[in-house]
Every structure is written in structure tokens, then in C-alpha cells.
Amino acid sequence: MKLLISSIVALLAGILSALLIPVGEGVNSFLLHLSSLSINIGRYIVFPMVFFSLAIAVCKLRREKKLIRTVLITALLIAASTVLLVSIGVLVTIIISPSRIPLIVETRSLFDLADQRNTFMSIFPQNMFTLFTGNSNVLLPIYFLSFILGFIMYRDKEVSEPAFNLFDSLSRILFELNMVISGISPVFLAFISFSLTRSIKSIPDRAMFSNLILILSISSAVIILIAYPLALYLTDRKTNPYKTLYNLILPLFHGLISGDSFFSLSILTRTLKKNLFISRKISALTLPLNAMFAKAGTALVTSVTFLTILKSYSSLEITLYQIFWVILFSILVSFTLASFPAMGVYTALYMLSEFYSRSHTGLTDSYLLIKPVVPLLIGFAVLIDVATSALITLIVSRKSTLE
């Protein structure tokens, strides 16, 4: 409760400071650097914590004969949530009908998709030790190696027990360190909310994006306040789903304000363990996997935004073909964004623009239309991604407990 209250106070302080207190360019630049530093500190412990905790989780789940089932259930929930959320977003878009955004001239952004192309190739580098010095946005190689080590630890307890104990000890130590770091997260939120508010404040002609923001706000409310509580109720009718949702307010704030899935992973790990009593073996397996691939919120924001872009580039109504094309490609592209914890929406929109322009001329740079509101779009996407990650982990945990 104290952490939640202090986080809300910090958020308000950051927002009000950005709105009311005039600062010079030098001070503003310094505060923006502090915002970036805050996200770095929030992510600081995530990779090593995943590495040591996942191996223990895999070994324990394999000993209990629950590993394959847990992975399959998680994968099915990731796929189902992505399809469901994109459908909800598109339905809300059709009902409200996006208003056209005036075409503006923007400088083309240079996208480096090397990380995306090399995500799966990086699982097997020529030197395994380079995994620990790789890109800070690419978690999959670390996840895969830890999974394999945990899988092997199961085979010979006498040989693997010393390694198991070492990994277990380091996992617990790193979890405690994560508790300390997440405990000072209100300081981070103050700087990050200041930076985000300044970005929003500097958007020219914010009113022309109001309809898009309205659609995303309604979609988010329907998902977080109706769809997900209903799913929680159906999986456990003895627990009030809104009480569970209340306990998730803090990680949801982190997702919305930071726009970074890995930054949010730190506080989400703490919340699920301390407030919702999810076992380490479940959260250690599912949460990192969700942070990489459970991009249902990103897919939703991508589909809604791209339909708005299509509407802006044409005087005609959006056709059924365009709707189904956007649904399909938003879902498919979302599964390729494991190496984009913070810029997933913008990257996905760039990819959809490239794909769509192959059969429709003049839309190659259409994603630039929404460049001014990218921070807001990313915030909405990660907010729903964090909620989705928490929901999947809770359902998997309840399923495992029943078994």
C-alpha cells in the first residue's frame, strides 16, 4: 500500500512539474537523461534474475511432470489473448469509426531491424559466453540457455545438485535485490512521467489525434475492466477479480508510463510474488516469455492505429479485406517483436506500412503520420501487454495448483 501511494504521489509530481514549472533547455535535458537512467536501473537486474530463476523453475516443473503442459498452456494463452484483443480493438474501431488525420510531412525514421532478424539466430552464437554481453533488448538467448540448463539439471540429481543449489541461491538473492530496486521505483516514475508529459505537451495539434486516443482508451477500459476480470472470475470464482486487479495497479502504471516491457517485468515479478502469492517456478517461466511474445496490447494498438492510417489516406470507407488484412498482419507481426521491449508499436506499424505498400502505392511512409503520438501509443500497448502477462501467469498458476 505504501509503495502504491508513494508511486501515485511521484507520478503526480512528475506530471505537474512538467505542466506547471518552466525549466530551461539544460535542466530539461538533464531530467530527460535521468528518465533514461531510471529505466536502465529498473531493468538492471532483470536479465540475471531471469537466467538463474528460470533454470530452477524448469527443473522443478520437470520433476513435477508439469513442464511441457505449463509451456503449452502459456503458448496457447498468448495466441488466444492476441487474437481476442485485436478483435476487440478492431470492433471498437468499427463502432466509433476513426476520424481522418490530416496528412503531414515527416522525416522518414531509419529502422534497424537487425535485432529482429537475428533474434533466433542469436540463440546459438559461435561463443556461448557472448550471450552475456549481447544486446540489452534481446532476452531470448539468455532465456533459451537457462531453459536448457534447467532441463539438464533434472537428469542426474547427484551431479546437478550443487549447480541447482547455486542457481537457487543466486535466484533468491537476485529476487531480494529486485525487491530493493522495485521498492524505490516511485523515484523512477517521477522522472519518467516528467519526460512523458513533456513529450505529450510538445505534440503539435494534439486534437487531431483525439479520436485515435479515444478508441484506444475505450479498448483498454473494456479489456482491463471487463474482459480480463471476467477471465479471472471464470478461472477462480472464489476470488474477487477486481481485488486481483487492484493489486496489479502498480505494474500497470509502470507499463503505461515507461512504455518498456522489461522495465515493467521487475515490478510485475515483485507484485505477483508478494501480493498475489504466485510461486517462483511459475512466474520465472511465464513472465519473461510473456514479456517477449505476449504482445496482445501491441497488436491491438497496431491494428487500431493502422486502420486509422488507412482511413486518413483514403476518402473511401475501410473495406472488409483491409480489416482482415490488418487483423492478420497485426497478429503475425506481434510475435516477431521479442527484441523490441519499448518500440514494438512503432516497429510494427513500420512493417505493416512496408507490407501494405507492396500492393498499394503511396503508403510506404504512412506510419510517419502518427509519429507525434508514438509515446502515447507505446504506453497504451505496454499497459495492455503487462495486464496480459499478469493474466496469463495467474491462469497458468491456478491451472497448475488445481492439477
Secondary structure in CASP SS format (residue, H / E / C, confidence):
PFRMAT SS
TARGET T0000
AUTHOR 0000-0000-0000
METHOD secondary structure of the structure
MODEL  1
M C 1.00
K H 1.00
L H 1.00
L H 1.00
I H 1.00
S H 1.00
S H 1.00
I H 1.00
V H 1.00
A H 1.00
L H 1.00
L H 1.00
A H 1.00
G H 1.00
I H 1.00
L H 1.00
S H 1.00
A H 1.00
L H 1.00
L H 1.00
I C 1.00
P C 1.00
V C 1.00
G C 1.00
E H 1.00
G H 1.00
V H 1.00
N H 1.00
S H 1.00
F H 1.00
L H 1.00
L H 1.00
H H 1.00
L H 1.00
S H 1.00
S H 1.00
L H 1.00
S H 1.00
I H 1.00
N H 1.00
I H 1.00
G H 1.00
R H 1.00
Y C 1.00
I C 1.00
V H 1.00
F H 1.00
P H 1.00
M H 1.00
V H 1.00
F H 1.00
F H 1.00
S H 1.00
L H 1.00
A H 1.00
I H 1.00
A H 1.00
V H 1.00
C H 1.00
K H 1.00
L H 1.00
R H 1.00
R H 1.00
E C 1.00
K C 1.00
K C 1.00
L H 1.00
I H 1.00
R H 1.00
T H 1.00
V H 1.00
L H 1.00
I H 1.00
T H 1.00
A H 1.00
L H 1.00
L H 1.00
I H 1.00
A H 1.00
A H 1.00
S H 1.00
T H 1.00
V H 1.00
L H 1.00
L H 1.00
V H 1.00
S H 1.00
I H 1.00
G H 1.00
V H 1.00
L H 1.00
V H 1.00
T H 1.00
I H 1.00
I H 1.00
I H 1.00
S C 1.00
P C 1.00
S C 1.00
R C 1.00
I C 1.00
P C 1.00
L C 1.00
I C 1.00
V C 1.00
E C 1.00
T C 1.00
R C 1.00
S C 1.00
L C 1.00
F C 1.00
D C 1.00
L C 1.00
A H 1.00
D H 1.00
Q H 1.00
R H 1.00
N H 1.00
T C 1.00
F C 1.00
M H 1.00
S H 1.00
I H 1.00
F C 1.00
P C 1.00
Q C 1.00
N C 1.00
M H 1.00
F H 1.00
T H 1.00
L H 1.00
F H 1.00
T H 1.00
G C 1.00
N C 1.00
S C 1.00
N C 1.00
V C 1.00
L C 1.00
L H 1.00
P H 1.00
I H 1.00
Y H 1.00
F H 1.00
L H 1.00
S H 1.00
F H 1.00
I H 1.00
L H 1.00
G H 1.00
F H 1.00
I H 1.00
M H 1.00
Y C 1.00
R C 1.00
D C 1.00
K H 1.00
E H 1.00
V H 1.00
S H 1.00
E H 1.00
P H 1.00
A H 1.00
F H 1.00
N H 1.00
L H 1.00
F H 1.00
D H 1.00
S H 1.00
L H 1.00
S H 1.00
R H 1.00
I H 1.00
L H 1.00
F H 1.00
E H 1.00
L H 1.00
N H 1.00
M H 1.00
V H 1.00
I H 1.00
S H 1.00
G H 1.00
I C 1.00
S H 1.00
P H 1.00
V H 1.00
F H 1.00
L H 1.00
A H 1.00
F H 1.00
I H 1.00
S H 1.00
F H 1.00
S H 1.00
L H 1.00
T H 1.00
R H 1.00
S H 1.00
I H 1.00
K H 1.00
S C 1.00
I C 1.00
P C 1.00
D C 1.00
R H 1.00
A H 1.00
M H 1.00
F H 1.00
S H 1.00
N H 1.00
L H 1.00
I H 1.00
L H 1.00
I H 1.00
L H 1.00
S H 1.00
I H 1.00
S H 1.00
S H 1.00
A H 1.00
V H 1.00
I H 1.00
I H 1.00
L H 1.00
I H 1.00
A H 1.00
Y H 1.00
P H 1.00
L H 1.00
A H 1.00
L H 1.00
Y H 1.00
L H 1.00
T H 1.00
D C 1.00
R C 1.00
K C 1.00
T C 1.00
N C 1.00
P H 1.00
Y H 1.00
K H 1.00
T H 1.00
L H 1.00
Y H 1.00
N H 1.00
L C 1.00
I H 1.00
L H 1.00
P H 1.00
L H 1.00
F H 1.00
H H 1.00
G H 1.00
L H 1.00
I H 1.00
S H 1.00
G C 1.00
D C 1.00
S H 1.00
F H 1.00
F H 1.00
S H 1.00
L H 1.00
S H 1.00
I H 1.00
L H 1.00
T H 1.00
R H 1.00
T H 1.00
L H 1.00
K H 1.00
K H 1.00
N C 1.00
L C 1.00
F C 1.00
I C 1.00
S C 1.00
R H 1.00
K H 1.00
I H 1.00
S H 1.00
A H 1.00
L H 1.00
T H 1.00
L H 1.00
P H 1.00
L H 1.00
N H 1.00
A H 1.00
M H 1.00
F H 1.00
A C 1.00
K C 1.00
A H 1.00
G H 1.00
T H 1.00
A H 1.00
L H 1.00
V H 1.00
T H 1.00
S H 1.00
V H 1.00
T H 1.00
F H 1.00
L H 1.00
T H 1.00
I H 1.00
L H 1.00
K H 1.00
S H 1.00
Y H 1.00
S C 1.00
S C 1.00
L C 1.00
E C 1.00
I C 1.00
T C 1.00
L H 1.00
Y H 1.00
Q H 1.00
I H 1.00
F H 1.00
W H 1.00
V H 1.00
I H 1.00
L H 1.00
F H 1.00
S H 1.00
I H 1.00
L H 1.00
V H 1.00
S H 1.00
F C 1.00
T C 1.00
L C 1.00
A C 1.00
S C 1.00
F C 1.00
P C 1.00
A C 1.00
M C 1.00
G H 1.00
V H 1.00
Y H 1.00
T H 1.00
A H 1.00
L H 1.00
Y H 1.00
M H 1.00
L H 1.00
S H 1.00
E H 1.00
F H 1.00
Y H 1.00
S H 1.00
R C 1.00
S C 1.00
H C 1.00
T C 1.00
G C 1.00
L C 1.00
T C 1.00
D C 1.00
S H 1.00
Y H 1.00
L H 1.00
L H 1.00
I H 1.00
K H 1.00
P H 1.00
V H 1.00
V H 1.00
P H 1.00
L H 1.00
L H 1.00
I H 1.00
G H 1.00
F H 1.00
A H 1.00
V H 1.00
L H 1.00
I H 1.00
D H 1.00
V H 1.00
A H 1.00
T H 1.00
S H 1.00
A H 1.00
L H 1.00
I H 1.00
T H 1.00
L H 1.00
I H 1.00
V H 1.00
S H 1.00
R H 1.00
K H 1.00
S H 1.00
T H 1.00
L H 1.00
E C 1.00
END
